[in-house]
């Protein structure tokens, strides 16, 4: 949760360090447990993970245990850390970019943020790792998609993931920040149109299910093939499940990760059949989709009827 920015649209209200964080030995033990469970990839995110003093040790341990270490950063201090990163066995790195300079800096509440993010992408593209851009799209930056595409296409990155700003964290404090249904359709048309270009453009798991015969979605993977672990050891099916502490399956200081994962009540929202309603209940894809992204649906208190589906709009 510790972060060097205080973004207007932050889904977790990051800023101060989360209380009672795992120390290095506990984090290493957790990584060993993940390996035992068959984990293949570990994504280190935040807040800002580059603020964690033992980041290099954790990255090296992930790689030594045969898993792929990945990093998501806001890029603000990455240029100062590039000497460290170029000597780490990172499998991939992603930088958040949420608009052209003025709008990105507005959302990030820092006048250096855009320039640092772009500099970080240029520095990372010269290293032997996959480099991605992640963008949240909302009403404030929706009109900048074309310009943002042109910028990112010139940065020699491996892909651009587009996801939605949802009603979580600080974004809840901004009235009408989320896209309208019509704008979601335009966004998906944009992604489909750009997919034939040199830059690989991806839709995040919170958008686009089965729209125009594309964006096949096989349901939320939280608690099935993915798990989210907070810095204090709390275990959730997915870290995007922010607004309901009932999804916390336990803490690794009280129960082992294996025990939590094996608990039949853990991730019941995905592991057991969920009753759907409204458009989701009538959808022909409900048996596979299972109601869309749980974290996003939870933000709208709508676990039974997904609010952002373009297929049923």
N, C-alpha and C positions, 0 to 999 in steps of 0.2 A: 504493500500500500504506500510505501514511501515514494514520493515523487518530487521532482524539481520543477514541475509545472502544476497549474491548477486549472485545468481546461474546463470551459463552460459546459461541454457535452460529455464529461467523464462519467462513465457508467458506474463507477465504484467510489466516487468522491475521494480519489486518492490524494495524498498529501503527506500526512503523518504516518510514521511507521506503525504497522499493525502490532498490537500488544503481544508479548510473549512469543516472539518469533523463534522458529527452530534455529538452534546454533549449528555450527558447521558439522559437528559429529552427528547430530540428529538428522540433518539434511542428507549426509552421506549414507546413513543407515536407511533412510527413506528411499534413496536411489537404489540401494541394494535390494530393498523389498520390491520396488517396481520391476527390476530386472527379473527377480524370482517369479513374478506374476506374468512375465512374458512381454513386458513393455518394449517397444521398438524405438519410440521417439519421445523426448522430453523437451517441452517448450518452457523456457524461462521468461516470464513476463512480469508486469507490475500493475500499478506504479511504474517505476523505472528500475529495471533489474541491474543496470550499470552502477547504481548506488550501493549495491551489496558488496561488502569488502571481500567476501570469499567467492565471488562469482567465478573467477578463473579456476579455483580448486574444484568447484562443482562441475563446471564444463568438462574439465579433464577427467573427472571421475565418471561422468556419464559416458564419455567416449571409451574409457578403459573397460567399462562394464558391457561394451558392445551395443550401446544405444546411441541414437543420433541426437546430439545437443543442438537446440534451436533457440534463437533469441528474438524477442520483440522489444523495440526501443522507440522512444520519441526522438532520439537523435541529438538532443540538446548538448550533451557532453560527450557524445561518441567521438568527435574529432580528437579530443584530448586522450581518448582511450584506444585509438586505433593501433598504437604500438603494442598494446596488450592483446587486442583482438586478433591481430594478424598472426600471432603465435599460438592461438587457441584452435582446437579442432572442431570449430563450429560447422555444422552441416548446412544451416541456413540462418539468415538474419532478415528481419522485416522492420521497416521504418514506417511510422504513421505519417500520412500526409493528407490533410483534410481541406484542400482548396489551394488556390493561388495565393500569393504572398499576403495580401491584405486580409482576406477572409481566414486563411489558416492562422495567421497571427492573432486575429480577433478571437477565434475559437480557443486557441491555446493560451491566450492572455500573456503573450510574450513576443516582443518585437524581433527577437533573434531566432525564434523557433523555426520559421520557414527556411531561412538561409542555412541554419544548422542541419535541418532535415535533408535538404538537397545536397549539402556538402557530405553528409554521412552516406547518402546513397552513392555518390560518386566515389567516395573512398572505399566503400564495401564492394563495389562492382569490380574493383581491381584485385580482390582477394579470391582465393579458391573456395567459394561458397555460393550457394544459391541466394539471391537477394530479391526481396519482394517489397512492394508498397502495399500498405493497408489503408483504406480510406473509409471513413464513415460519411454517409450521404444524408443530408437533411435539407430542410427548406432554405437554410442560410447559404449553403454552398451548391445547391442543385444546378444552378445556372452555369457553374464553372466546370462542368464535366468535360466538355470539349477541350477547353484550355488545359485542364489537368491531364487529359489523355495526351495531348501534344507534348507537355512537359515531361511526363513519365516515359513516353516512347523514346525520348532523346537521352535517357539516363542509363541505358544499357543494363536494365534490370531483367529478371527472369519472369516477372508476372506482377499483376495488379489485382488485388482482392478488394471488391466493393461490398460493403455491408451497410446496414441501416443504423441510424441513431435511434435508440429506443428510449422509452420512458423509465430510465434507471439513473440512479445517482444524480449528479448535477443537472443532467438533461431534463429531469422532472421539473426543474425550476424555470425552464424556458417555455413559454406558452406557444403552442403550435409549432414546435421544432420538427416534428416528424413529417415525413412525406405524405401527401394525399394519395388516395388510390390511383388517381389518374397519373400522378407523377411516378408512382411505382411502375406502372405500365410503360411510361416513357423511359424510365431507367433501364428496364429489362430490354426494351427495344434497342437502346444504346449499347448495352453489353453484347447482345446478339450481333449487332452491326459491326462492332469493333473486334469480335472474335476472329474474323478473317484476316486481321492485320498482323503485323510483326509482333506487337505486344500482346502477350497472353492476358486476357481479362477474365476474372472469375467472379461469380456471384457467391457471397457468403451463405452460410447455412440458414440465414434468417429471411431469405427472399427468393421468389421466383419459381416456386414449385410447379413443374410441368407446363410452364407458360410457353405457348407456341411449339409444343412438342419437345422443349428443351428443359434444362434444369431438373433432371430426374433427382428425386430426393428419397432416400431410404430410411427416413426417420432420424430423430435425435439419437446420437451415439453415446451420450452421457450415461455412464454406468454400464455400457455394453462393450464398446471398444475404446472408450476414453474415460478419464477420471480427472477431476480438478482438485488440487490440493493447495490450500491457502498457506501463507507463510507461518501461521501459528499451528499448523498441523491438522486443521479441520479438513475433512474429506467430503467432497460433493461429487455428484455425477458430472457436473460441469461448472466452471467458475462463473459462467454467465447467469447461473441461477442465484441471483443476488438478493431478491426481495422476500425470500421466505426461508428462515433458518431451519424450518422443518426438513429441508432437503440435506442438511448436514448429517452424514451417516455415522459420524464419530470423529475422534481425534486420535492421531497415531501415538500420542503419549499415554492414552488409556487403553487402546486396543491396536493391535498390529494392522497394517494396511491390508494384509491378506484376510484377516478376520472381518474387517469392515467390508471388503469387496465381496466376501463369501456370504455375508449376511443376507438372507432372503428378503429382508425389508429394505435393504439399500437400493436406491434408484428404482423404487417400485413404480414411479411415474413412467419409466420406460420399459422396465422388465415385465410388468404386468399390463394387462389390457386396460386401456383408459377409455372411459365413456366419452364420446364426442357429441357435439351438439351443433345446431345451426348448419351453416354451409359445409363444415367439416364432416358432419354426420351424413350428409347427402352426397359427398364427393366419391367418385369411383376410385380414387387413389388412397382412400383412408387406410386401407389395410397395410399399405407400404409406408406412407408418409406418417401416419399415426399422430396427426395433429400439429406437425411442424416443429419449429425450434421451441423447446420448453422454456428456456430462459427468457426469450422475447415474449412468449405468450404469458408467462408469469408476470412480466412487467405490466401487462394490461389486465391482470386478473382474469385471463381468458384461456385457461388450459384446455377448454373443450371446443373452442372455436377460434382458429388462428386469425389474428387481425390483419396480417400483412400479405395474405396469399393472393397472388395475381390470378391464379387459375379460377378462383371462385368469386372474383371481384364483380 
